[in-house]
């Protein structure tokens, strides 16, 4: 399971760094983590809670998603992950947009 976590985390991280056109050292500076954290991740030692939180903040990602990718929290089945992302997005909406978001979600078609 550990090796699977390493592979998933690194694949995700590589994708995020590519989207942001950042090298490991550039990202480490942006995230305010030591380059050693990035180097150790590349060698199979995934970051711990504090570093994952900084990584999530630097990438504007839900920290829970990063914790799960790093193997710090157990994986959830796919539908729960989608719900978790939806909750994160809604929690981060400005207060004035929340009633509109609720109205939009309520008009979406349900299961048939």
NORNOR-V197747 format. One record per backbone hydrogen bond with DSSP energy under -1.0 kcal/mol. NH is the residue of the N-H (numbers start at 1). CO is the residue of the C=O. E is the energy in kcal/mol with one decimal. If there is no record, write none. Layout:
{{NH:CO:E} {NH:CO:E}}
This chain:
{{5:1:-2.3} {6:2:-2.3} {7:3:-2.5} {8:4:-2.6} {9:5:-2.9} {10:6:-2.7} {11:7:-2.3} {12:8:-2.4} {13:9:-3.1} {14:10:-2.9} {15:11:-2.0} {16:12:-2.4} {17:13:-2.9} {18:14:-2.3} {19:15:-2.4} {20:16:-1.6} {21:18:-1.0} {22:17:-2.5} {27:23:-2.7} {28:24:-2.8} {29:25:-1.9} {30:26:-2.2} {31:27:-3.3} {33:28:-2.2} {37:34:-1.1} {39:35:-2.6} {40:36:-3.1} {41:37:-2.0} {42:38:-2.1} {43:39:-1.1} {44:41:-1.6} {45:40:-2.9} {52:48:-2.7} {53:49:-2.4} {54:50:-2.0} {55:51:-2.5} {56:52:-2.7} {57:53:-2.4} {58:54:-2.3} {59:55:-1.8} {61:56:-2.8} {66:62:-1.4} {67:63:-2.9} {68:64:-2.4} {69:65:-2.3} {70:66:-2.2} {71:68:-1.5} {72:67:-2.6} {81:77:-1.7} {82:78:-2.2} {83:79:-2.0} {84:80:-2.7} {85:81:-2.3} {86:82:-2.3} {87:83:-2.5} {88:84:-2.2} {89:85:-2.6} {90:86:-2.6} {91:87:-2.7} {92:88:-1.3} {93:90:-1.2} {97:94:-2.1} {101:97:-2.3} {102:98:-2.3} {103:99:-2.0} {104:100:-2.4} {105:101:-2.5} {106:102:-2.3} {107:103:-1.1} {108:105:-1.1}}
